[in-house]
Structures are given as C-alpha cells and as structure tokens.
Amino acid sequence: MAPARWRKIIKCWAQVKCWNLVV
C-alpha cells in the first residue's frame, strides 16, 4: 500500500470536490 500516493490522490480529489462546490 502507498499512503503517500493515497494522500496525494485524496488531496487532489478533495480539491476538485471543493472547486465543484464553489463553482
């Protein structure tokens, strides 16, 4: 398992979700 990779993916996903909520 790669926690670092997961953290990066989660961060990107969260950012995209945030953008979708804002827009």
Backbone torsions as a table, in degrees:
resi	resn	phi	psi	omega
1	MET	NA	149.9	-179.0
2	ALA	-123.5	91.9	179.5
3	PRO	-61.1	-37.0	-179.0
4	ALA	-62.5	-44.5	-179.1
5	ARG	-65.2	-42.4	179.0
6	TRP	-60.5	-43.2	-179.8
7	ARG	-60.4	-40.6	-180.0
8	LYS	-65.1	-43.8	-179.4
9	ILE	-64.3	-44.8	-179.7
10	ILE	-62.4	-41.5	-179.5
11	LYS	-62.4	-45.5	179.9
12	CYS	-63.9	-45.4	-179.3
13	TRP	-61.3	-44.2	180.0
14	ALA	-62.4	-40.9	-179.3
15	GLN	-63.4	-44.0	-180.0
16	VAL	-64.0	-42.1	179.5
17	LYS	-62.5	-41.5	179.8
18	CYS	-61.9	-45.2	-179.7
19	TRP	-60.8	-42.2	179.7
20	ASN	-62.9	-38.2	-180.0
21	LEU	-68.7	-39.2	-178.4
22	VAL	-70.0	-45.6	-176.5
23	VAL	-76.4	NA	NA
